[in-house]
Structure formats: C-alpha cells, structure tokens
Amino acid sequence: MESTRQKKVARLIQKELADIFIKKGNELAHGKLISITKVRVSPDLSFAKVFISIFPAAGQDDILKSIEEHNSRIRFDLGHKIRSQLRIVPEIAFHIDDSLDYIDKIDKLLKS
C-alpha cells in the first residue's frame, strides 16, 4: 500500500514528466503523442516506475528504446524541475501501458 508521501511524489513526477514530454517529445518520437499514464514510486522514493502510452501505437518498442536511451537526459531535466521538492531524483524505468489496447480489444470483441 502506497503512503501519502509516495502518492504525492508520484503525482509530482507524473506532472513534470508530462511537461518534459510535451516540450521534448518530438525529439524522442516524431509525430507521436506520448502520455504518462501512471507513476509508481518505491517506499524510499529512490525508484520510479513510469507507465507511458504512445499514440498511434505503431512502433511502440522503437520509441520505448529511444526513451530509454535518453533516460539520463530525461532524469536530468526532471531533476531541474523538482530539485526544490525532493532531495534525491529517483531512478526512472519506463514501461508501456497497454491498458488502452486491452480496452480496445475488449470493445472490438463485444461489438463482434
């Protein structure tokens, strides 16, 4: 169960990463929309698991690789944004959130 502090830090990271991806998302994935769907933070606030959704979904693996290659730069930018709120910038691991694909698949099955 997440503590109140974990939830606050997760919301802060989600908001700031969304801002980073709005400004620099075109460098990472030209012509794609990257959104941060959920952030989970470890109890010691040193690790953040970030779930992203990419639209359109074609080529998600390539975009995830590109984001992982730029992980240090993204973490650096995040550190500049949250340096007054957190002492340590957490390590970031990006994962694809496939819940929208799952919902779409269920919807297609129900319609057929």
C-alpha positions as CSV (number, residue, x, y, z in Angstrom):
1,M,0.0,0.0,0.0
2,E,1.3,3.4,-1.0
3,S,1.8,6.1,1.6
4,T,0.6,9.6,1.2
5,R,4.1,10.8,0.5
6,Q,4.6,8.2,-2.2
7,K,1.4,9.3,-3.9
8,K,2.3,13.0,-3.7
9,V,5.8,12.3,-5.2
10,A,4.3,10.1,-7.9
11,R,1.8,12.9,-8.9
12,L,4.7,15.4,-8.9
13,I,6.9,13.2,-11.1
14,Q,3.9,12.5,-13.5
15,K,3.1,16.2,-13.9
16,E,6.7,17.2,-14.5
17,L,7.5,14.3,-16.9
18,A,4.4,15.1,-18.8
19,D,5.6,18.6,-19.2
20,I,9.1,17.3,-20.4
21,F,7.4,15.0,-22.9
22,I,5.3,17.9,-24.2
23,K,8.3,20.0,-24.8
24,K,10.8,17.4,-26.0
25,G,8.5,14.6,-27.1
26,N,9.1,15.4,-30.8
27,E,12.8,14.7,-30.4
28,L,12.1,11.2,-29.0
29,A,9.1,10.2,-31.1
30,H,8.5,12.3,-34.2
31,G,4.7,12.5,-34.9
32,K,3.7,10.5,-31.9
33,L,1.9,11.5,-28.7
34,I,3.5,10.3,-25.5
35,S,1.5,10.5,-22.3
36,I,2.3,9.5,-18.8
37,T,-0.5,7.3,-17.5
38,K,0.8,6.2,-14.1
39,V,3.8,6.5,-11.9
40,R,4.7,4.2,-9.0
41,V,7.3,5.2,-6.5
42,S,9.3,2.9,-4.2
43,P,8.8,3.4,-0.4
44,D,12.2,5.0,-0.1
45,L,11.5,7.4,-3.1
46,S,14.6,6.3,-4.9
47,F,13.0,4.4,-7.8
48,A,10.0,5.4,-10.1
49,K,8.3,3.1,-12.5
50,V,6.7,5.2,-15.2
51,F,4.0,3.8,-17.4
52,I,3.6,5.6,-20.8
53,S,1.0,5.4,-23.5
54,I,2.0,6.1,-27.1
55,F,-0.5,7.1,-29.8
56,P,-0.6,5.9,-32.6
57,A,0.5,2.6,-31.2
58,A,2.6,1.5,-34.3
59,G,6.3,1.2,-33.4
60,Q,5.9,1.4,-29.6
61,D,9.0,-0.7,-29.0
62,D,11.3,1.5,-31.0
63,I,10.0,4.6,-29.2
64,L,10.5,2.9,-25.8
65,K,14.1,2.1,-26.8
66,S,14.6,5.8,-27.8
67,I,13.2,6.9,-24.5
68,E,15.4,4.5,-22.6
69,E,18.4,5.8,-24.5
70,H,17.6,9.3,-23.4
71,N,16.7,8.2,-19.8
72,S,19.7,10.1,-18.3
73,R,18.7,13.4,-20.0
74,I,15.1,13.0,-19.0
75,R,16.1,12.3,-15.4
76,F,18.4,15.4,-15.6
77,D,15.6,17.6,-16.8
78,L,13.3,16.1,-14.1
79,G,15.9,16.9,-11.5
80,H,16.0,20.6,-12.5
81,K,12.2,20.8,-12.2
82,I,11.8,19.0,-8.8
83,R,15.0,20.0,-7.1
84,S,13.3,22.2,-4.6
85,Q,10.8,19.5,-3.6
86,L,13.0,16.3,-3.5
87,R,16.5,15.8,-2.2
88,I,17.2,12.8,-4.5
89,V,15.9,12.4,-8.0
90,P,14.6,8.8,-8.3
91,E,15.9,6.4,-10.9
92,I,13.4,6.0,-13.7
93,A,12.2,2.9,-15.5
94,F,9.8,3.3,-18.4
95,H,7.2,0.7,-19.3
96,I,4.5,0.6,-22.0
97,D,1.0,0.9,-20.5
98,D,-1.1,-1.5,-22.6
99,S,-4.4,-0.9,-20.8
100,L,-5.8,1.2,-23.7
101,D,-5.0,-1.6,-26.2
102,Y,-6.7,-4.1,-23.9
103,I,-9.8,-1.9,-23.6
104,D,-9.9,-1.5,-27.4
105,K,-9.5,-5.3,-27.9
106,I,-12.4,-6.0,-25.4
107,D,-14.6,-3.4,-27.2
108,K,-14.0,-5.0,-30.6
109,L,-14.8,-8.4,-29.2
110,L,-18.0,-7.1,-27.7
111,K,-19.1,-5.4,-31.0
112,S,-18.5,-8.6,-33.0
